[in-house]
């Protein structure tokens, strides 16, 4: 269902109620929207048990989420649109930028898969832990949180599993509590705003009985965040590609994370179907499953930390040979920063009774 637009006064009141930890229906103002995922300890625990049942069989059966039917051919022109001064928030455990000098790329501990049920099927996207006040925040693509096929409902049984590997949950299962995204995606499915920030409860472990394993950021850290940056800075794009190319070729298994490296194009990539006018592009042959994965600037391979400056949104076929050769991300501007800051200050807590 679509979410109603509140008046500014109503939105402010709803924000104060949410900050106080009260549950409610979806809230929005012209720039941001928020929806509950698992809105009680009992429902969150039920979600965690669903994925952990029978030795994590549902996680093992999941496949890459690929909501688009075919690779769009994205046209380009114009330029990105900063809406203010650049800004940066340091990652957990790092007070200043730490560019990498390492020749080998160590994968971030913060990345993993978000699992959910879409149209009755077990699916995943990629995501990362990101810095927040309560160390409980995940960054991913909005289409990996909101079900575009059902016109705006959140995807069912949403969890984040950092470091996931073939049924293994090394740092636990983190159930989504509350999703934050731009109002234009929540209501109009505008892929120029295809990013989401999701607060998660403390992790749950099942290997030795039900156990609270602590906060996400305490266990794996959290990437920094940056916005209104020039697009010529090199980035690493991380994710778990799995789906085949449009021609059926399947180069990735989705079992382990992969990365792309390069300088994003500052041109505007346009796709009428997804209402895209202001995406930035990075050359590479990632396939779906990698969507939602972070684009990290100033990435330090030794610290495994950088700054989230985008998330993979679309996969393009520029030369029309039925193989993906481009990934795109929404441009992170001041509106993105405002939404991130709201999400980064919301508490979640434990779902296990002491």
Number of C-alpha atoms within 10 A of each C-alpha: 11 12 18 13 16 15 12 12 10 14 18 15 13 20 17 12 13 17 14 11 12 11 15 12 11 17 23 27 18 13 14 21 24 26 24 19 24 22 16 13 18 11 16 25 19 15 21 23 17 15 22 20 12 9 13 17 14 19 25 14 12 15 19 24 25 21 13 12 7 15 20 19 19 21 14 18 12 11 16 23 17 16 12 12 10 13 13 17 20 21 22 21 13 15 10 12 18 19 15 17 11 10 7 9 15 13 18 25 19 23 29 27 28 28 29 27 17 21 12 8 13 20 24 30 30 32 31 33 34 32 27 26 14 18 28 32 32 31 29 28 28 29 27 30 31 24 21 19 11 13 15 19 18 23 20 19 21 27 26 29 27 28 21 21 17 13 15 16 21 14 20 26 29 30 30 28 25 24 24 26 27 30 22 17 24 31 19 16 21 18 25 24 28 31 29 29 29 32 30 32 30 25 26 26 21 18 13 6 8 12 16 19 19 20 24 30 22 14 17 20 24 33 31 28 25 22 24 22 20 14 18 11 13 16 25 22 27 28 31 29 28 24 22 20 22 16 11 10 11 13 14 19 15 21 12 15 24 16 19 16 15 15 15 21 20 21 19 23 25 20 20 11 10 16 15 19 23 25 30 25 28 25 19 18 17 30 30 30 29 33 33 34 31 32 27 25 25 19 25 21 19 16 16 18 30 31 27 32 25 30 32 31 27 29 30 28 20 17 11 12 10 17 21 27 20 21 27 26 30 27 28 26 21 18 18 23 18 14 21 25 16 16 24 22 16 22 21 21 17 18 20 17 7 6
